[in-house]
Amino acid sequence: MNHHIRIISKRSSSLLALSIIDLCETFYCHLGVNVPDHAMTFRSLCNLLQDSVTPFVVSVHAKECAGVYFSTLTIRIIGLLQKCTQVFPQRTESLTNSDLPQSLPVVVIFKDFEAFNSQVLQDFILICSRYTQELPFIFIFGIATSPSAIQHRLPHSVSSLLCIEVFHSLSCTQHLASVFDKLILNSQFPFKLSSRVIQVLVGIFLYHDFSVQNFVKGLQFSMLEHFKSQPLSMLCCQKQEALLSAKTLSKKNVERIRHLPSFMRYVETQEPQEQVQLLTNDEHVKEVCQQLLKNLHKYHKNYYPILQCLHSLTSSLPKFPLGKHIRELHVSCIEKNLWETEEYDSALQLLRILAKDELVAALRKCAEILKSTKILQNVLQQLEDFIGRLEALEGVSSEDSSGNGIISGKMEYQRTDLFQLQKTLLEKESRRTKRMNPFEVLRSQVIEFIDSLVREYLTPAELQPLNEVCYYNSSGVLRQRLNVTPRTSIQAALSHPFYYLQNESLKTDAGTISSAAPDLCIVYKLHLECGRLINLYDWLEAFLTVMSAAEDQDTNSEECGKYDSLKHARFIQAVSEMEFLGFIKSTKQKTDHVARLTWGGC
């Protein structure tokens, strides 16, 4: 009789709990390539299982289970089982008669399945399969590649004991969309990101690590940098707190407001008398600042619902003219006038050929968005009015819904050449008269209404006065901190060790080498003076000369340049470190030479 250890995996906690009815089962979880987020995923999974399924949950890494006995895993399982008598009385009220403590499974989570030793896994599964009647096991294999990894690492005699079912975690892009919805595209969150900062963070996410956790850390760094570098960030808070802070602005902060680019543009649009007041009267500036802050908060409250409506209308259009994800549309809206782009014109052209049922469905989605936000009730009322008028139309066929008009007159054909026929067709086309049916007229009104909403509510954020208070736009600083280049940092450290070690003896003039510098820095600076091939003996002689200067020896004496075993060992170690860092490599061209791999330095 075969005992099966099934690898089950579902997305929701309810499905996960139902899958453990069969107590001799195992799980396989496909997590994708966003490895930095796997630890958080498994931590959440452990908490979910302990709360809704069983208190006996163990999670292990491959490095903790190098031997066949799985020492770390065994200790953890025994520790959990010893707690059985302590945990079970607390759960008796929520368990039925069939949920006896001995029937509660032990869940073992292998976080990095591909890294486990194959033979160790095989032996462990075979051992557990003999005790499933007395001690049911459930395995969860965390796999970052594909389900075929199980067949590749386990022979058929072992994999046949596993009844495998696959469940996938949500994709990293879906998690990123949740972060945008809750933190960035939310008027309740006062801190905002400029278009360039969003592009930097999303670029790092898409082209480097696929880590939502690192994206959130980048968002946190942006917030800290904004509140550190922008003195007026005291106004980046909830509406009432911001208004209270605006009333008590110091004279220095009032001057800072006057120097904001957005406030200067606002002053230029005012009447001459008002301009004088804004430039000379501090109390008047505080009053105007309060009103501008109210307008800024109102702008955000109106912006995000209309943005979601536009995304709902255009996200299903062919070739996604305004982007597939709402973050792409958001970036386009806050950096320029969206209605002046070719992509926007293409989207409107596609909307103008929607059939009746498609248009009604799209408008209903927009209405649901506005209902959930409880603002822009006048826009919601107009949308519902359009929906009612569209549904009231009767006798509109699919041909009429997408047709462009009716051609008047009859074509008369006669014998002629190709040129004459083309001329006749062009004349007939120029005399064509178009008459729009009621649906087309109403559809055109709907598109014009949507266009008016975009032009009114989706204006660029930089046009809003005092936008610098809550928008962080230092994309260069963010890129420098988060998307660092290791080679540049290493070269800077080797060229200027003083800035890292803060040792006064390391200060040197440009082009000189400090004899007090670490051996690696000395060897690095010496190699910058060489060509493509570096003679190791000459390199060693130059190194010894610098060492002699460090020991205050006369450079003209016979002792200068001689080396002992300790100096020789220090040079070899420094050269080995240079090779490890990728600056040099051995070459077959000359046995006593190494090849230089990098050019240029700090």
TAURRA-V752709 format. One record per residue. D_FIRST is the distance of its C-alpha to the first C-alpha in Angstrom with 2 decimals. Layout:
d_first={D_FIRST & D_FIRST}
This chain:
d_first={0.00 & 3.78 & 6.52 & 9.61 & 13.05 & 15.43 & 19.01 & 21.07 & 24.79 & 27.53 & 31.26 & 32.14 & 31.15 & 30.35 & 27.84 & 26.37 & 26.00 & 24.44 & 21.74 & 20.44 & 19.58 & 15.94 & 15.58 & 12.86 & 15.12 & 17.66 & 21.20 & 23.40 & 27.12 & 29.77 & 32.99 & 35.42 & 38.08 & 40.01 & 38.71 & 41.44 & 40.08 & 36.43 & 37.08 & 38.55 & 35.73 & 33.07 & 35.34 & 35.63 & 31.89 & 31.34 & 34.01 & 32.59 & 29.09 & 30.66 & 32.97 & 30.70 & 27.04 & 26.50 & 28.86 & 26.34 & 26.96 & 27.37 & 28.89 & 29.50 & 31.35 & 30.53 & 33.58 & 32.24 & 29.02 & 30.27 & 28.31 & 24.71 & 24.94 & 26.11 & 28.90 & 30.26 & 26.95 & 25.87 & 29.25 & 29.10 & 25.70 & 26.92 & 30.16 & 28.56 & 26.52 & 29.74 & 31.33 & 28.85 & 31.30 & 34.12 & 32.66 & 30.99 & 34.27 & 35.83 & 33.21 & 32.98 & 35.48 & 33.50 & 30.03 & 28.84 & 27.23 & 23.74 & 24.59 & 24.23 & 24.70 & 21.34 & 19.75 & 21.94 & 20.11 & 21.41 & 22.60 & 23.21 & 25.70 & 26.23 & 29.76 & 30.41 & 27.18 & 29.13 & 30.89 & 27.89 & 27.35 & 24.51 & 23.36 & 23.52 & 21.36 & 18.68 & 18.63 & 18.71 & 15.76 & 13.61 & 14.99 & 14.48 & 10.78 & 10.42 & 12.63 & 11.79 & 11.53 & 14.93 & 16.48 & 15.52 & 16.85 & 18.52 & 20.02 & 23.21 & 24.38 & 28.10 & 29.03 & 32.66 & 32.38 & 29.84 & 26.11 & 25.99 & 26.40 & 22.64 & 22.05 & 25.05 & 24.04 & 20.31 & 18.95 & 16.45 & 13.72 & 14.25 & 15.35 & 12.31 & 10.60 & 13.58 & 14.43 & 18.13 & 21.06 & 24.60 & 27.55 & 30.98 & 33.54 & 36.96 & 39.02 & 41.69 & 44.41 & 43.24 & 43.43 & 46.83 & 47.97 & 47.08 & 49.16 & 52.05 & 51.89 & 51.84 & 54.17 & 56.29 & 56.80 & 57.60 & 61.12 & 60.12 & 59.45 & 63.00 & 62.23 & 62.16 & 61.54 & 63.85 & 62.70 & 62.92 & 60.90 & 58.14 & 58.18 & 57.86 & 54.89 & 53.10 & 53.96 & 52.37 & 49.28 & 48.95 & 50.01 & 48.83 & 45.83 & 44.60 & 44.57 & 45.50 & 45.78 & 48.41 & 50.14 & 50.51 & 51.85 & 54.35 & 55.35 & 55.83 & 57.92 & 60.02 & 60.71 & 61.73 & 63.92 & 65.55 & 66.46 & 67.69 & 69.81 & 71.13 & 73.52 & 73.57 & 69.82 & 70.84 & 71.25 & 67.64 & 66.28 & 66.03 & 69.03 & 70.82 & 70.37 & 71.63 & 74.70 & 75.48 & 75.23 & 77.49 & 80.19 & 80.35 & 80.29 & 82.42 & 85.25 & 83.29 & 80.31 & 82.68 & 84.01 & 80.50 & 79.93 & 83.17 & 81.92 & 78.62 & 78.74 & 77.51 & 80.13 & 82.85 & 82.00 & 82.16 & 85.59 & 86.88 & 86.14 & 88.20 & 91.89 & 94.29 & 94.99 & 91.30 & 90.74 & 93.39 & 91.77 & 88.35 & 89.84 & 92.10 & 90.96 & 87.90 & 87.57 & 87.58 & 84.82 & 82.71 & 83.24 & 82.42 & 79.37 & 78.02 & 78.49 & 76.88 & 73.85 & 73.58 & 73.78 & 71.09 & 68.66 & 69.53 & 68.98 & 65.40 & 64.64 & 65.85 & 64.48 & 60.74 & 60.42 & 62.51 & 60.49 & 57.26 & 58.96 & 60.15 & 56.73 & 55.20 & 57.80 & 57.51 & 53.90 & 52.87 & 55.89 & 55.50 & 55.52 & 55.67 & 59.40 & 59.27 & 55.89 & 52.29 & 51.91 & 54.31 & 54.97 & 56.61 & 58.85 & 59.69 & 60.83 & 63.01 & 64.61 & 65.54 & 67.03 & 69.27 & 70.51 & 67.58 & 69.84 & 71.74 & 68.80 & 68.00 & 64.38 & 65.57 & 67.84 & 65.00 & 62.83 & 65.67 & 66.25 & 62.63 & 62.85 & 65.99 & 64.12 & 61.29 & 60.89 & 61.55 & 57.97 & 56.99 & 60.02 & 59.44 & 55.80 & 56.93 & 59.70 & 57.36 & 55.19 & 58.36 & 59.39 & 56.09 & 56.60 & 60.12 & 59.10 & 56.59 & 59.27 & 62.02 & 64.75 & 66.79 & 67.14 & 69.97 & 67.73 & 65.02 & 67.63 & 68.83 & 65.32 & 64.67 & 68.04 & 67.11 & 63.78 & 65.67 & 68.27 & 65.67 & 63.80 & 67.15 & 67.88 & 67.49 & 67.73 & 66.71 & 64.77 & 62.56 & 65.39 & 67.86 & 65.50 & 65.35 & 68.65 & 71.52 & 74.44 & 76.47 & 78.76 & 82.21 & 84.40 & 83.57 & 83.12 & 85.82 & 85.04 & 87.64 & 87.91 & 87.98 & 86.66 & 83.59 & 85.62 & 87.43 & 84.20 & 82.69 & 85.86 & 85.82 & 82.19 & 82.97 & 85.96 & 83.94 & 81.27 & 83.96 & 85.32 & 81.97 & 81.91 & 78.76 & 78.17 & 75.15 & 73.47 & 72.81 & 69.21 & 70.32 & 73.03 & 70.63 & 68.03 & 70.77 & 71.73 & 68.15 & 67.93 & 71.32 & 70.20 & 67.09 & 69.33 & 71.70 & 68.88 & 67.81 & 71.40 & 71.99 & 68.86 & 67.18 & 70.07 & 69.32 & 68.79 & 71.41 & 74.09 & 73.51 & 76.00 & 74.54 & 71.25 & 71.38 & 70.77 & 67.13 & 66.26 & 65.16 & 66.23 & 66.29 & 63.79 & 65.25 & 64.59 & 61.04 & 60.34 & 61.88 & 59.75 & 56.36 & 56.48 & 57.93 & 58.51 & 57.41 & 59.83 & 62.81 & 61.93 & 61.47 & 64.74 & 66.56 & 65.31 & 66.32 & 69.66 & 70.61 & 68.91 & 71.53 & 70.01 & 66.67 & 67.90 & 71.11 & 73.10 & 76.82 & 77.15 & 74.86 & 77.34 & 78.85 & 80.96 & 79.52 & 78.84 & 79.03 & 76.42 & 76.32 & 76.07 & 74.30 & 71.41 & 67.96 & 67.55 & 65.18 & 67.78 & 70.52 & 68.55 & 67.57 & 71.21 & 72.41 & 69.98 & 71.38 & 74.65 & 73.11 & 72.45 & 69.36 & 69.20 & 69.77 & 71.27 & 69.40 & 72.49 & 74.73 & 72.09 & 71.97 & 75.79 & 75.97 & 73.38 & 75.41 & 78.54 & 77.02 & 75.78 & 79.29 & 80.68 & 78.28 & 79.69 & 83.29 & 84.13 & 87.04 & 85.67 & 88.55 & 87.99 & 86.38 & 83.48 & 82.39 & 79.59 & 78.49 & 74.98 & 73.18 & 69.55 & 68.67 & 70.16 & 68.55 & 65.13 & 65.76 & 66.68 & 63.60 & 61.36 & 63.15 & 62.84 & 59.12 & 58.77 & 60.77 & 58.39 & 55.38 & 57.02 & 57.57 & 61.35 & 61.64 & 59.73 & 60.50 & 62.24 & 62.76 & 66.28 & 67.78 & 66.06 & 68.04 & 67.50 & 64.86 & 64.61 & 65.17 & 62.60 & 64.13 & 67.57 & 69.48 & 69.25 & 70.24}
